[in-house]
Amino acid sequence: MSRLIRARAPSNIALVKYMGKADALSNLPANPSVSLTLSGLATEVELRPAPGATGFHWVSEAPVSARAGAWRVPTLSDRGVARFLRHAERAAAAAPELLADCGLEFAPIEGAELRSANSFPAGAGIASSASSFAALTLTVIAAHARDPQAFRRTLESPERGSSLRARLASLSRQGSGSSCRSFDGPWVRWENAEARPLRSRLEPLTDFVLLVRESEKAVGSSEAHSRVLSSPLWKGRSERAASRASELALALESADFQAVCALAWAEFQDMHALFHSSAERFSYWEPESERLLEALQPWVESGHPRLGPVCVTMDAGANVHVLVPERLAPDWERALTKLAPGLPRLSDAQGLGARVIQEGEGE
């Protein structure tokens, strides 16, 4: 194999959360989750041939196409590198059957280097694990296709692409659970082993991420999944989340943004209450997180006086996501600047999921 392959996968923001596992080994969730796929907040992974080598090797450099602007190489521990490479091997082992099932020919790989970069801070609660493992899975599988262009056409095909994306999502989930939601979009429901697009009549949204904390969080998501089981609030958690997932699907279908906002607020509060009440208690909230939530709550409940409803949520981190109609994004940006002057902020549009961005001859 002499081809260089690059793929890009976006982060996703869940409005009904994945927290708690039914099966830790395969990352099967304890409840359904519903997420919005983003676009620019993404990870790019590059696979470059390594003549004479065997297996996969991590190189702490950005892919060539991600060396400008805000892209940054993740700082991985030895354990993180091992997890990344272990999943690359898992994807390679699955490639022959996965490609054959989608009518594509397989080509073996002897040795390759892997490079990765994020367009946003890793480890700060913006689902970098989701985008990273989705991009890694897609890159490795695409690299094993004898005809990369045929693979790309299949992935982008309205008729055949859904089956390939579903297979990729299922494989990616084994490396990082929430990564399975980054293959489709804009709305995705993940339940048990299946992540599928969710029908929505809601107008396009913009996600503003108020960056309260950009550094690595003290309690990683994997540990959080374990700790919440000791919370007295864990009883009934899967039922509460499943009910919200069903209600959210109806709200999306009927374009009821106010209902979406109310459900998202109740859901992230529910998840963080698990953290705050675990036997080994922990919290991602910073004083600024709490100040922002207090200021935003009246707008969630009654709408902004001029701009209407706003959807607010938090992942397992200190940062606050504010989702608003795309057509009102400039007005909301001004409102958020007044609310939190000087606070760093990211913004992103909704997207359609992971894609191959380049294939070519390796150097």
Sine and cosine of phi, psi and omega as CSV:
sin_phi,cos_phi,sin_psi,cos_psi,sin_omega,cos_omega
0.00,0.00,0.85,-0.53,-0.02,-1.00
-0.89,-0.45,0.12,0.99,-0.07,-1.00
-1.00,0.06,0.59,-0.81,0.17,-0.98
-1.00,-0.09,0.76,-0.65,-0.05,-1.00
-0.83,-0.55,0.71,-0.71,0.12,-0.99
-0.80,-0.61,0.62,-0.79,0.11,-0.99
-0.69,-0.72,0.45,-0.89,0.01,-1.00
-0.78,-0.62,0.71,-0.70,0.04,-1.00
-0.76,-0.65,0.67,-0.74,-0.02,-1.00
-1.00,0.08,0.32,-0.95,0.22,-0.98
-0.95,0.31,0.17,-0.98,0.13,-0.99
-0.66,-0.76,0.48,-0.88,0.02,-1.00
-0.89,-0.45,0.88,-0.47,-0.04,-1.00
-1.00,0.10,0.72,-0.69,0.14,-0.99
-1.00,-0.07,-0.50,0.87,0.28,-0.96
-0.93,-0.38,0.82,-0.57,-0.31,-0.95
-1.00,0.02,0.47,-0.88,0.22,-0.98
-1.00,-0.09,0.97,-0.23,0.05,-1.00
-0.53,-0.85,0.93,-0.36,-0.10,-0.99
0.96,-0.29,0.71,-0.71,-0.09,-1.00
-0.90,-0.44,0.68,-0.73,0.14,-0.99
-0.98,0.20,-0.50,0.86,0.03,-1.00
-0.58,-0.82,0.95,-0.30,-0.09,-1.00
-0.93,0.37,-0.55,0.84,-0.07,-1.00
-0.92,0.39,-0.61,0.79,-0.03,-1.00
-0.96,-0.29,0.14,0.99,0.02,-1.00
0.84,0.55,0.67,0.74,0.10,-0.99
-0.99,0.11,0.73,-0.68,-0.13,-0.99
-0.99,0.17,0.44,-0.90,0.05,-1.00
-0.97,0.23,-0.29,0.96,-0.02,-1.00
-0.46,-0.89,0.32,-0.95,0.10,-1.00
-0.92,0.40,0.47,-0.88,0.11,-0.99
-0.75,-0.66,0.40,-0.92,0.02,-1.00
-0.75,-0.66,0.75,-0.66,-0.10,-1.00
-0.69,-0.73,0.36,-0.93,0.14,-0.99
-0.97,-0.25,0.82,-0.57,0.04,-1.00
-0.98,0.20,0.72,-0.69,0.02,-1.00
-1.00,-0.08,-0.17,-0.99,-0.04,-1.00
-0.73,-0.68,-0.89,0.46,-0.09,-1.00
-0.98,0.18,-0.45,0.89,0.07,-1.00
-0.98,0.19,0.99,-0.12,-0.27,-0.96
-0.55,-0.83,0.18,-0.98,0.13,-0.99
-0.86,-0.50,0.66,-0.75,0.11,-0.99
-0.91,-0.40,0.72,-0.70,0.06,-1.00
-0.84,-0.54,0.71,-0.71,0.01,-1.00
-0.89,-0.46,0.73,-0.68,0.12,-0.99
-0.93,-0.37,0.85,-0.53,-0.05,-1.00
-0.85,-0.53,0.76,-0.65,0.00,-1.00
-0.83,0.55,0.58,-0.81,0.04,-1.00
-0.80,-0.60,1.00,0.07,-0.05,-1.00
-0.82,0.57,0.73,-0.69,0.02,-1.00
1.00,0.04,-0.24,0.97,0.01,-1.00
-1.00,-0.05,0.26,-0.96,0.12,-0.99
-0.80,-0.60,0.57,-0.82,0.03,-1.00
0.97,0.24,-0.19,-0.98,-0.04,-1.00
-0.97,-0.25,0.56,-0.83,-0.02,-1.00
-0.71,-0.71,0.75,-0.66,0.02,-1.00
-0.99,0.12,0.75,-0.66,0.07,-1.00
-0.87,-0.49,0.85,-0.53,-0.07,-1.00
-0.99,0.15,0.91,0.42,0.07,-1.00
-0.64,-0.77,0.43,-0.90,0.06,-1.00
-0.97,0.23,0.53,-0.85,0.20,-0.98
-0.82,0.58,0.50,-0.87,-0.07,-1.00
-0.82,0.58,-0.66,0.75,-0.08,-1.00
-0.97,0.22,-0.05,1.00,-0.02,-1.00
-0.85,-0.52,0.48,0.88,-0.06,-1.00
-0.99,-0.11,-0.04,1.00,0.02,-1.00
-0.95,-0.31,0.35,-0.94,0.09,-1.00
0.96,0.28,-0.60,-0.80,-0.16,-0.99
-1.00,-0.01,0.06,1.00,-0.02,-1.00
-0.90,0.44,0.65,-0.76,-0.01,-1.00
-0.65,-0.76,0.57,-0.82,0.03,-1.00
-0.98,0.22,0.77,-0.64,0.02,-1.00
-0.92,0.40,0.58,-0.81,0.09,-1.00
-1.00,0.00,0.97,-0.25,-0.08,-1.00
-0.97,-0.23,0.71,-0.71,0.15,-0.99
-0.95,0.31,0.16,-0.99,0.08,-1.00
-0.85,0.53,-0.61,0.79,0.03,-1.00
-0.91,0.41,-0.64,0.77,0.02,-1.00
-0.91,0.42,-0.67,0.74,0.05,-1.00
-0.89,0.46,-0.68,0.73,-0.01,-1.00
-0.88,0.47,-0.66,0.75,0.02,-1.00
-0.90,0.43,-0.68,0.74,0.01,-1.00
-0.87,0.49,-0.75,0.66,-0.04,-1.00
-0.94,0.33,-0.56,0.83,0.05,-1.00
-0.88,0.48,-0.64,0.76,0.01,-1.00
-0.95,0.32,-0.57,0.82,0.08,-1.00
-0.86,0.52,-0.68,0.73,0.04,-1.00
-0.91,0.42,-0.63,0.78,0.04,-1.00
-0.87,0.49,-0.71,0.70,0.00,-1.00
-0.91,0.42,-0.66,0.75,0.02,-1.00
-0.88,0.47,-0.65,0.76,0.00,-1.00
-0.92,0.40,-0.51,0.86,-0.02,-1.00
-0.99,0.10,-0.26,0.97,-0.15,-0.99
-0.86,0.52,-0.72,0.69,-0.06,-1.00
-0.84,0.55,-0.75,0.66,-0.03,-1.00
-0.94,0.33,-0.67,0.74,-0.03,-1.00
-0.88,0.48,-0.72,0.69,-0.01,-1.00
-0.91,0.41,-0.68,0.73,0.00,-1.00
-0.88,0.48,-0.65,0.76,0.00,-1.00
-0.90,0.44,-0.39,0.92,0.01,-1.00
-0.98,-0.21,0.23,0.97,0.06,-1.00
0.96,0.28,0.45,0.89,-0.03,-1.00
-0.88,-0.48,0.54,-0.84,-0.02,-1.00
-1.00,0.08,0.55,-0.84,-0.05,-1.00
-0.99,-0.14,0.60,-0.80,0.12,-0.99
-0.74,-0.67,0.82,-0.58,-0.05,-1.00
-0.94,0.34,0.38,-0.93,0.06,-1.00
-0.84,-0.54,0.73,-0.68,0.03,-1.00
-1.00,0.10,-0.86,0.51,-0.02,-1.00
-0.53,-0.85,0.53,-0.85,-0.04,-1.00
-0.41,-0.91,0.47,-0.88,0.12,-0.99
-0.99,-0.15,0.57,-0.82,0.04,-1.00
-0.87,-0.49,0.76,-0.65,0.09,-1.00
-0.84,-0.54,0.49,-0.87,-0.06,-1.00
-0.54,-0.84,0.51,-0.86,0.10,-1.00
-0.47,-0.88,0.53,-0.85,0.04,-1.00
-0.93,-0.36,0.50,-0.86,0.08,-1.00
-1.00,-0.07,0.23,0.97,-0.04,-1.00
-0.45,-0.89,0.26,-0.97,-0.04,-1.00
-0.90,0.44,0.78,-0.63,0.02,-1.00
-0.99,0.14,0.55,-0.84,0.11,-0.99
0.98,0.20,0.13,0.99,-0.07,-1.00
-0.97,-0.24,0.22,0.98,0.04,-1.00
1.00,-0.01,0.54,0.84,0.07,-1.00
-0.86,-0.51,0.50,0.87,0.11,-0.99
0.83,0.55,0.74,0.67,0.06,-1.00
-0.93,0.36,-0.50,0.87,0.06,-1.00
-0.90,0.44,-0.63,0.78,0.01,-1.00
-0.88,0.47,-0.78,0.62,-0.04,-1.00
-0.93,0.37,-0.60,0.80,-0.03,-1.00
-0.91,0.42,-0.74,0.67,-0.06,-1.00
-0.97,0.26,-0.48,0.88,0.11,-0.99
-0.91,0.41,-0.71,0.70,0.01,-1.00
-0.90,0.43,-0.64,0.76,0.02,-1.00
-0.89,0.45,-0.73,0.68,-0.01,-1.00
-0.86,0.51,-0.74,0.67,-0.03,-1.00
-0.90,0.43,-0.66,0.75,-0.01,-1.00
-0.88,0.48,-0.75,0.67,-0.06,-1.00
-0.91,0.41,-0.68,0.74,0.00,-1.00
-0.92,0.38,-0.68,0.73,0.02,-1.00
-0.88,0.48,-0.60,0.80,-0.01,-1.00
-0.92,0.39,-0.42,0.91,0.00,-1.00
-1.00,0.02,-0.05,1.00,0.05,-1.00
-0.98,0.19,0.77,-0.63,-0.02,-1.00
-0.88,0.48,-0.58,0.82,0.02,-1.00
-0.87,-0.49,1.00,-0.09,-0.05,-1.00
-0.86,0.51,-0.54,0.84,0.01,-1.00
-0.93,0.37,-0.61,0.79,0.06,-1.00
-0.91,0.41,-0.62,0.78,0.06,-1.00
-0.87,0.48,-0.72,0.70,-0.03,-1.00
-0.91,0.42,-0.66,0.75,0.03,-1.00
-0.89,0.46,-0.65,0.76,0.02,-1.00
-0.90,0.43,-0.70,0.71,-0.02,-1.00
-0.87,0.50,-0.60,0.80,-0.07,-1.00
-1.00,-0.04,-0.04,1.00,-0.03,-1.00
-0.97,0.26,0.75,-0.66,0.07,-1.00
-0.89,0.47,-0.51,0.86,-0.05,-1.00
-0.99,0.11,-0.72,0.69,-0.14,-0.99
-0.98,-0.22,-0.29,0.96,-0.10,-0.99
-0.92,0.39,-0.54,0.84,-0.06,-1.00
-0.90,0.44,-0.63,0.78,0.02,-1.00
-0.92,0.40,-0.69,0.72,0.01,-1.00
-0.90,0.43,-0.69,0.72,0.01,-1.00
-0.89,0.45,-0.63,0.78,0.03,-1.00
-0.89,0.45,-0.65,0.76,0.02,-1.00
-0.92,0.40,-0.67,0.74,0.04,-1.00
-0.89,0.45,-0.66,0.75,0.00,-1.00
-0.89,0.46,-0.68,0.74,0.00,-1.00
-0.90,0.45,-0.65,0.76,0.03,-1.00
-0.93,0.37,-0.70,0.72,-0.03,-1.00
-0.89,0.45,-0.59,0.81,-0.01,-1.00
-0.82,0.57,-0.50,0.86,-0.03,-1.00
-0.93,0.36,-0.37,0.93,0.07,-1.00
-1.00,-0.02,-0.67,0.74,0.05,-1.00
-0.51,-0.86,0.86,-0.50,-0.12,-0.99
-0.81,0.59,-0.81,0.58,-0.11,-0.99
-0.94,0.34,-0.17,0.99,0.02,-1.00
-0.91,0.42,-0.40,0.92,-0.02,-1.00
-0.90,0.43,-0.32,0.95,-0.01,-1.00
-1.00,0.06,-0.04,1.00,-0.07,-1.00
-0.99,-0.12,0.15,0.99,-0.02,-1.00
-0.99,-0.11,-0.26,0.96,-0.02,-1.00
-0.72,-0.69,0.00,-1.00,0.05,-1.00
0.14,-0.99,0.03,-1.00,0.06,1.00
-0.97,0.23,-0.45,0.89,-0.01,-1.00
-0.94,-0.34,0.69,-0.72,-0.05,-1.00
-0.71,-0.70,0.69,-0.73,0.13,-0.99
-0.93,-0.36,0.79,-0.62,0.05,-1.00
-0.90,-0.43,0.85,-0.52,0.04,-1.00
-0.65,-0.76,0.78,-0.63,-0.07,-1.00
0.82,0.57,-0.84,-0.53,-0.06,-1.00
-1.00,-0.09,0.04,1.00,-0.15,-0.99
-0.89,-0.45,0.77,-0.64,0.13,-0.99
-0.88,-0.47,0.86,-0.51,-0.08,-1.00
-0.72,-0.70,0.46,-0.89,0.08,-1.00
-0.87,0.49,0.53,-0.85,-0.02,-1.00
-0.90,-0.44,0.75,-0.67,-0.03,-1.00
-0.94,0.35,0.67,-0.74,-0.01,-1.00
-0.55,-0.83,0.63,-0.77,0.14,-0.99
-0.96,-0.29,0.14,0.99,0.00,-1.00
-0.93,0.36,0.60,-0.80,0.04,-1.00
-0.93,0.38,0.37,-0.93,-0.02,-1.00
-0.85,0.53,0.58,-0.82,-0.03,-1.00
-0.90,-0.43,0.39,-0.92,0.19,-0.98
-0.92,-0.40,0.67,-0.75,0.04,-1.00
-0.95,-0.30,0.90,-0.43,0.16,-0.99
-1.00,-0.09,0.78,-0.62,0.02,-1.00
-0.95,-0.32,0.93,-0.36,0.02,-1.00
-1.00,0.09,0.93,-0.37,-0.18,-0.98
-1.00,0.07,1.00,0.07,0.06,-1.00
-0.95,0.32,-0.60,0.80,-0.03,-1.00
-0.58,-0.81,0.79,-0.61,0.00,-1.00
-0.96,-0.27,-0.18,0.98,-0.04,-1.00
-0.99,0.12,0.22,-0.98,-0.01,-1.00
-0.85,0.53,0.70,-0.71,0.00,-1.00
-0.97,0.23,0.50,-0.87,-0.10,-1.00
-0.94,0.34,-0.61,0.79,0.01,-1.00
-0.93,-0.36,0.93,-0.37,0.00,-1.00
-0.94,0.34,0.28,-0.96,-0.05,-1.00
-0.88,0.47,-0.62,0.79,-0.01,-1.00
-0.88,0.47,-0.67,0.74,0.03,-1.00
-0.93,0.37,-0.61,0.80,0.02,-1.00
-0.88,0.48,-0.65,0.76,0.03,-1.00
-0.83,0.56,-0.59,0.81,-0.02,-1.00
-0.98,0.20,-0.70,0.72,-0.09,-1.00
-0.91,0.42,-0.57,0.82,-0.09,-1.00
-0.91,0.42,-0.33,0.94,-0.01,-1.00
-0.90,0.43,-0.35,0.93,-0.01,-1.00
-1.00,0.03,-0.08,1.00,-0.02,-1.00
-0.96,0.28,0.65,-0.76,0.09,-1.00
-0.90,0.43,-0.31,0.95,0.03,-1.00
-0.99,0.11,-0.09,1.00,-0.01,-1.00
-0.91,0.42,-0.56,0.83,0.03,-1.00
-0.88,0.48,0.84,-0.54,-0.02,-1.00
1.00,0.03,-0.08,1.00,-0.04,-1.00
-0.87,0.49,-0.73,0.68,-0.06,-1.00
-0.89,0.45,-0.59,0.81,0.02,-1.00
-0.93,0.36,-0.65,0.76,0.01,-1.00
-0.89,0.45,-0.71,0.71,-0.02,-1.00
-0.93,0.38,-0.64,0.77,0.02,-1.00
-0.89,0.46,-0.64,0.77,0.03,-1.00
-0.90,0.44,-0.68,0.73,0.01,-1.00
-0.91,0.41,-0.60,0.80,0.02,-1.00
-0.88,0.47,-0.67,0.75,0.03,-1.00
-0.92,0.40,-0.68,0.73,0.02,-1.00
-0.91,0.42,-0.60,0.80,0.00,-1.00
-0.92,0.40,-0.65,0.76,0.04,-1.00
-0.86,0.52,-0.66,0.75,0.04,-1.00
-0.91,0.40,-0.65,0.76,0.01,-1.00
-0.90,0.43,-0.62,0.78,0.04,-1.00
-0.92,0.39,-0.67,0.74,0.00,-1.00
-0.89,0.46,-0.58,0.82,-0.04,-1.00
-0.99,-0.13,0.09,1.00,0.01,-1.00
0.84,0.55,0.64,0.76,0.00,-1.00
-1.00,-0.09,1.00,0.08,-0.09,-1.00
-0.91,0.41,-0.56,0.83,0.02,-1.00
-0.87,0.49,-0.66,0.75,0.04,-1.00
-0.91,0.41,-0.64,0.77,0.06,-1.00
-0.85,0.53,-0.70,0.71,-0.03,-1.00
-0.89,0.46,-0.70,0.71,-0.01,-1.00
-0.91,0.42,-0.68,0.74,-0.01,-1.00
-0.91,0.41,-0.68,0.73,-0.01,-1.00
-0.89,0.46,-0.67,0.74,0.00,-1.00
-0.89,0.45,-0.74,0.67,-0.01,-1.00
-0.89,0.46,-0.61,0.80,-0.08,-1.00
-0.94,0.34,-0.72,0.70,-0.04,-1.00
-0.95,0.32,-0.52,0.85,0.09,-1.00
-0.90,0.44,-0.65,0.76,0.05,-1.00
-0.87,0.50,-0.73,0.69,-0.02,-1.00
-0.90,0.44,-0.72,0.69,-0.04,-1.00
-0.93,0.36,-0.45,0.89,0.09,-1.00
-0.90,0.44,-0.52,0.86,0.09,-1.00
-0.89,0.45,-0.67,0.74,0.02,-1.00
-0.89,0.46,-0.70,0.71,-0.11,-0.99
-0.95,0.30,-0.28,0.96,-0.06,-1.00
-0.89,-0.46,0.16,0.99,0.05,-1.00
-0.93,0.38,0.35,-0.94,0.02,-1.00
-0.84,0.54,-0.66,0.75,0.12,-0.99
-0.97,-0.23,1.00,0.07,-0.18,-0.98
-0.90,0.43,0.54,-0.84,0.08,-1.00
-0.43,-0.90,0.32,-0.95,0.00,-1.00
-0.55,-0.84,0.63,-0.78,0.10,-0.99
-1.00,-0.06,-0.21,0.98,-0.10,-1.00
-0.95,0.30,0.74,-0.67,0.15,-0.99
-0.98,-0.18,0.29,-0.96,0.07,-1.00
-0.79,0.61,-0.62,0.78,0.01,-1.00
-0.93,0.36,-0.56,0.83,0.09,-1.00
-0.85,0.53,-0.74,0.67,-0.04,-1.00
-0.91,0.41,-0.62,0.79,0.03,-1.00
-0.89,0.45,-0.69,0.72,0.00,-1.00
-0.90,0.43,-0.68,0.73,0.00,-1.00
-0.89,0.45,-0.65,0.76,0.02,-1.00
-0.90,0.44,-0.63,0.78,-0.01,-1.00
-0.96,0.29,-0.56,0.83,-0.06,-1.00
-0.99,0.13,-0.45,0.89,-0.11,-0.99
-0.80,0.59,-0.71,0.71,0.01,-1.00
-0.87,0.49,-0.56,0.83,0.02,-1.00
-0.95,0.31,-0.53,0.85,0.07,-1.00
-0.92,0.38,-0.69,0.72,-0.11,-0.99
-0.97,0.23,-0.62,0.78,-0.12,-0.99
-0.84,-0.54,-0.11,0.99,-0.04,-1.00
1.00,0.04,0.49,-0.87,0.10,-1.00
-0.93,0.38,0.62,-0.78,-0.05,-1.00
-0.80,0.60,-0.58,0.82,-0.02,-1.00
-0.96,-0.28,-0.52,0.86,-0.22,-0.98
-0.97,-0.26,-0.18,0.98,0.07,-1.00
1.00,0.10,-0.40,-0.92,-0.13,-0.99
-0.90,0.43,0.45,-0.89,0.08,-1.00
-0.66,-0.75,0.64,-0.77,0.00,-1.00
-0.98,-0.22,0.82,-0.58,-0.03,-1.00
-0.84,-0.55,0.71,-0.70,0.06,-1.00
-0.47,-0.88,0.25,-0.97,0.08,-1.00
-0.68,-0.74,0.66,-0.75,0.17,-0.99
-1.00,0.06,-0.31,-0.95,0.04,-1.00
-0.99,0.17,0.97,0.23,-0.03,-1.00
-0.06,-1.00,0.02,-1.00,-0.07,-1.00
-1.00,0.05,-0.23,0.97,-0.13,-0.99
-0.98,0.19,0.50,-0.87,-0.07,-1.00
-0.93,-0.37,0.81,-0.58,0.05,-1.00
-1.00,-0.09,0.77,-0.64,0.02,-1.00
-0.85,-0.53,0.94,-0.34,-0.06,-1.00
-0.97,-0.22,0.78,-0.62,-0.10,-1.00
-0.67,-0.74,0.35,-0.94,0.10,-1.00
-0.85,0.53,0.72,-0.69,-0.05,-1.00
-0.83,0.56,-0.61,0.79,-0.04,-1.00
-0.91,0.41,-0.36,0.93,0.00,-1.00
-0.97,-0.25,0.11,0.99,-0.10,-1.00
-0.84,0.55,-0.69,0.72,0.01,-1.00
-0.88,0.47,-0.62,0.78,0.03,-1.00
-0.93,0.37,-0.66,0.75,0.02,-1.00
-0.92,0.40,-0.56,0.83,0.02,-1.00
-0.89,0.46,-0.66,0.75,0.04,-1.00
-0.91,0.41,-0.64,0.77,0.01,-1.00
-0.91,0.42,-0.64,0.77,0.00,-1.00
-0.95,0.31,-0.52,0.85,0.07,-1.00
-0.90,0.43,-0.64,0.76,0.05,-1.00
-0.93,0.38,-0.59,0.80,-0.02,-1.00
-0.94,0.34,-0.63,0.78,-0.07,-1.00
-0.69,-0.72,0.93,0.36,-0.02,-1.00
-0.89,0.45,0.73,-0.68,0.04,-1.00
1.00,0.08,-0.18,0.98,0.00,-1.00
-0.98,0.20,0.78,-0.62,0.03,-1.00
-0.85,0.52,0.52,-0.85,-0.08,-1.00
-0.54,-0.84,0.66,-0.75,0.15,-0.99
-0.94,-0.34,0.40,-0.92,0.13,-0.99
-0.62,-0.79,0.49,-0.87,-0.04,-1.00
-0.43,-0.90,0.48,-0.88,0.09,-1.00
-1.00,-0.03,0.30,-0.95,0.10,-1.00
-0.95,0.31,0.43,-0.90,-0.09,-1.00
-0.69,-0.72,-0.10,-0.99,-0.11,-0.99
-0.90,-0.43,0.09,1.00,0.13,-0.99
0.95,-0.32,-0.03,-1.00,-0.12,-0.99
-0.90,0.44,0.50,-0.87,0.01,-1.00
-0.48,-0.88,0.44,-0.90,0.16,-0.99
-0.98,0.19,0.77,-0.63,-0.06,-1.00
-0.95,-0.31,-0.30,0.95,0.02,-1.00
-0.26,-0.97,0.62,-0.78,0.22,-0.97
-0.66,-0.75,0.57,-0.82,-0.04,-1.00
-0.16,-0.99,-0.19,-0.98,-0.01,-1.00
-0.99,0.15,0.74,-0.68,0.07,-1.00
-0.95,0.30,0.48,-0.88,0.01,-1.00
-1.00,0.03,0.00,0.00,0.00,0.00
